Amino acid sequence: MKKILLFALAIASVSCAQNSNKKMVKDSNNEEIKTEWVNLFDGKTFDGWHQYNKKTMSKAWVVEDGAMVFNPEKSIKFGRQAHDIVTDKEYTSFELSIEWKISEKGNSGLFWGVKEDPKFHSPYLTGPEIQVLDNERHPDAFVRPKYHQAGALYDIMQPMQDVCKPANEWNHFLLNINHKVNRGTLKLNGTEILNFPLSGPEWDELISTCKFVDKSNEAYTEAPMFGKFKTGKIGLQDHRDKVSYRNIKIREL
């Protein structure tokens, strides 16, 4: 009997440990519910994605070896328009997991809170950006001094550490955007490098010197709604350089 009781306690302990690893949220009755990861990319098609402000997917993006890849040569072939892409769905509070690989001297970016509308010609006019960059070779890695470095909240906050892998190697972002507690965080390759507010006076102060809000900067006139939308789409940037993304999944909070 004693052995059976000890075995039961051990099973219960393992079960509790497993449950503690699952993200928990509360419903309208203040009861905890489980949230599940949902794939945003199946590794084979662009289902769930389309070119920004278009009804179809850009042909400048291709699927190669289970990754979605922006090919700058194809972007020239299909017109030197912007080939930024966004999710079909909008999200408010979420956790996003994504792997990325940038080419040498390459530049790209990950957006959230993107409001898709013809009056906004680019995702960067509404959605804040997490920078994707070759830190060793691209000149943006040394701006203000690191506000454009890989993992930076672009032009707003520099990463607390540089834990980025070199060009042509896979990196991992874990982006947490939680408007319920007004907090965003970013982990790069398992290390937290950003922690920031999402709205209110603290956010307004944080972005007050960035080029999208600074009235002395010409970009301000284009972006009067920058960072204003709590609900929006996830976006990936065409910055004319080859970039790859894979293992993209999200869970809503």
C-alpha positions in Angstrom: 0.0 0.0 0.0 2.8 2.4 0.9 4.5 1.7 -2.5 1.2 2.4 -4.3 0.8 5.7 -2.5 4.3 6.8 -3.3 3.8 5.9 -6.9 0.6 7.9 -7.1 2.3 10.9 -5.5 5.2 10.7 -8.1 2.7 10.6 -11.0 0.9 13.6 -9.5 4.2 15.5 -9.2 5.1 14.8 -12.8 1.7 15.9 -14.0 1.9 19.2 -12.1 5.3 19.9 -13.5 4.1 19.3 -17.1 1.0 21.5 -16.6 3.2 24.3 -15.1 5.0 24.5 -18.5 1.8 25.4 -20.3 0.9 29.0 -20.8 -2.3 29.8 -18.8 -4.8 32.6 -19.2 -8.1 33.3 -17.6 -11.6 33.5 -19.2 -14.4 35.8 -18.4 -15.3 33.8 -15.3 -11.7 34.2 -14.0 -11.0 30.6 -14.6 -7.7 29.4 -16.1 -7.8 28.0 -19.6 -5.0 26.4 -21.7 -3.8 28.1 -24.9 -2.3 26.1 -27.7 0.4 27.0 -30.3 -1.0 27.5 -33.8 1.3 27.3 -36.9 1.4 30.4 -39.0 3.5 28.6 -41.7 3.1 25.0 -42.7 6.5 24.9 -44.4 5.0 24.2 -47.8 2.6 27.0 -48.7 1.8 30.6 -48.0 -1.6 29.8 -46.7 -2.5 32.5 -44.1 -0.2 35.1 -45.7 -0.5 37.7 -48.4 1.3 40.7 -49.8 0.6 43.9 -47.8 -2.4 45.8 -49.3 -2.9 43.1 -51.9 -5.3 40.2 -52.2 -2.7 37.7 -53.3 0.8 36.5 -52.1 3.9 38.2 -53.5 5.8 36.1 -56.0 9.1 37.5 -54.7 8.7 35.1 -51.7 9.3 31.4 -52.2 9.3 28.3 -50.1 12.7 26.5 -49.8 13.6 23.7 -47.5 10.7 24.4 -45.2 11.4 28.1 -44.9 9.7 31.2 -46.5 12.4 33.1 -48.4 12.4 36.6 -49.8 14.3 36.5 -53.1 15.5 40.0 -54.1 16.1 38.9 -57.7 12.5 37.8 -58.0 11.4 41.2 -56.5 13.1 42.9 -59.4 11.5 40.6 -61.9 8.0 41.2 -60.5 8.4 45.0 -60.1 10.4 47.0 -57.6 7.4 47.6 -55.4 7.5 46.7 -51.8 6.9 43.0 -51.2 6.2 43.1 -47.5 3.9 40.4 -46.4 1.3 40.1 -43.5 -0.9 37.5 -41.9 -4.5 37.2 -43.0 -5.5 37.4 -39.3 -5.1 40.1 -36.7 -3.9 39.6 -33.2 -3.9 41.6 -30.0 -2.1 39.8 -27.1 0.0 36.9 -28.2 3.3 35.0 -28.0 5.1 34.6 -31.3 7.9 32.1 -32.0 9.9 32.5 -35.2 13.3 31.5 -36.6 15.1 33.7 -39.1 18.3 33.8 -41.1 19.6 36.9 -42.8 22.1 37.0 -45.7 25.4 38.8 -45.5 24.9 42.6 -45.3 21.2 41.8 -45.1 18.3 43.8 -43.5 14.7 42.8 -42.8 12.2 43.1 -39.9 9.3 41.6 -38.0 6.2 43.8 -37.4 3.3 43.5 -35.1 0.2 45.7 -34.7 0.1 46.4 -38.5 -3.1 48.0 -39.7 -3.7 47.1 -43.3 -5.3 50.0 -45.2 -4.6 51.7 -48.5 -3.9 55.0 -46.8 -0.9 53.3 -45.1 1.5 52.4 -47.9 3.8 50.2 -45.7 3.5 48.1 -42.5 6.2 50.3 -40.8 3.7 53.3 -40.8 1.6 51.6 -38.1 3.4 48.5 -36.8 6.5 48.6 -34.5 9.4 46.6 -35.8 11.8 44.1 -34.4 15.0 44.5 -36.4 16.5 41.5 -38.4 20.0 42.3 -39.4 23.6 41.2 -40.2 25.2 42.9 -37.2 28.7 42.3 -38.4 28.4 43.9 -41.9 25.4 46.1 -42.1 26.0 49.8 -41.2 22.6 50.0 -39.4 24.1 47.9 -36.6 26.0 50.9 -35.4 23.2 53.5 -35.4 22.4 55.5 -32.1 24.5 53.3 -31.2 22.6 50.1 -31.5 19.0 51.1 -32.1 19.0 49.4 -35.5 20.8 46.3 -34.4 19.3 42.8 -34.7 16.7 42.4 -32.0 16.3 46.1 -31.5 12.8 47.7 -31.2 13.7 49.6 -34.3 14.7 53.2 -33.7 13.2 53.0 -30.2 15.1 50.6 -27.9 18.4 48.9 -28.3 18.9 45.2 -27.2 20.3 44.7 -23.7 22.7 42.2 -25.1 24.1 41.1 -28.5 23.4 37.4 -28.6 22.8 37.3 -32.4 24.3 34.5 -34.5 26.2 35.5 -37.7 24.7 36.0 -41.1 23.5 32.7 -42.8 22.9 31.1 -39.4 19.4 30.5 -37.8 18.3 32.8 -35.0 15.2 32.5 -32.8 12.8 35.2 -31.6 10.2 34.7 -28.9 8.1 37.9 -28.9 5.5 38.4 -26.2 3.0 41.2 -26.7 0.5 41.4 -23.8 -1.8 44.3 -23.7 -3.5 42.9 -20.6 -0.5 43.9 -18.6 0.8 46.5 -21.0 4.1 44.8 -21.5 6.2 43.5 -24.4 9.3 41.3 -24.2 11.6 39.8 -26.7 14.0 36.8 -26.3 16.7 36.3 -28.9 18.2 32.8 -28.8 16.8 32.2 -25.3 18.1 35.5 -23.8 15.7 38.3 -23.0 17.0 41.4 -24.7 13.9 43.8 -24.7 11.3 44.7 -22.1 9.0 47.6 -22.9 5.5 49.1 -22.4 3.0 48.9 -25.2 0.9 52.1 -24.6 0.4 55.0 -22.2 2.7 57.7 -21.0 5.7 55.3 -20.7 5.3 54.2 -24.3 4.8 57.8 -25.5 8.0 58.8 -23.8 9.9 55.8 -25.2 9.0 56.6 -28.8 9.2 60.3 -28.5 12.6 60.5 -30.1 12.1 57.9 -32.8 11.8 59.0 -36.4 8.2 58.1 -36.7 7.2 60.5 -33.9 9.9 63.1 -33.9 8.3 66.1 -35.7 11.7 67.2 -36.9 12.1 64.0 -38.9 10.6 63.7 -42.3 9.3 60.2 -41.6 6.9 61.7 -39.0 4.6 63.2 -41.6 4.1 59.7 -43.0 3.4 57.9 -39.8 0.9 59.8 -37.6 -0.6 56.5 -36.5 2.6 54.7 -35.7 2.2 52.3 -32.7 -1.4 53.3 -32.1 -3.2 50.0 -32.8 -3.4 47.3 -30.2 -4.9 44.9 -32.7 -3.2 44.3 -36.0 -1.4 41.9 -38.3 2.0 40.2 -38.1 4.3 41.4 -40.9 7.6 40.4 -42.5 9.7 43.0 -44.3 11.1 43.2 -47.8 14.2 45.3 -47.4 15.7 44.3 -50.8 17.9 41.6 -49.1 17.6 37.9 -49.0 16.0 36.7 -45.7 14.5 33.4 -44.6 11.9 32.6 -41.9 10.7 29.2 -40.6 9.0 27.4 -37.7 6.5 30.3 -37.2 3.9 29.7 -34.6 1.7 31.8 -32.3 -0.5 31.5 -29.3 -3.0 34.1 -28.2 -3.0 35.3 -24.6 
